[in-house]
């Protein structure tokens, strides 16, 4: 009888410790649209997000046509997707290098212009958002912005990419 009681107590303690362990859900991505990120950057600051976006021959994303339903967004951000080894701030995520990552890499190395659509999952960092033609600072964001010349208002530090589609664009 004593052994059964001890086993039950150990099981209950394990369940309690597992339920309150820190960081368990911190890496679970929040599905958002680009417009959500533009309008409420403070809500998603530092969180892992999952967003569908488009670009041309780079990881400079900004195609809000993926938002469903398609609608005009009253806010805007110049956004960039970067790889974890390109940042020195915040907790780093392990980049998943699977088939979708290979397709993205091939599209980025394509010698001509190429349209890239993908679902990006990673940590969202925001410095500024544009509202009513004014650049508004986001609390906790980098001073000046992101990128080599700080020309981007926000970034996603990539953890995983999925649903990659690319199509070469005609040369002019």
Secondary structure, DSSP 8 states (H G I E B T S, - for coil): -HHHHHHHHHHHHHHHHHHS-TTTTTTS-EE--HHHHHH-HHHHTTSEEEEEEEEESSSEE--GGGSSS----SEE--EEEEEGGG--SS-------SHHHHHHHHHHH-SS-EEEEEEEEEEEEESEEEETTEEEE-TT--SS-BSTTS-BSEEEEEEEEEEEEEEE----
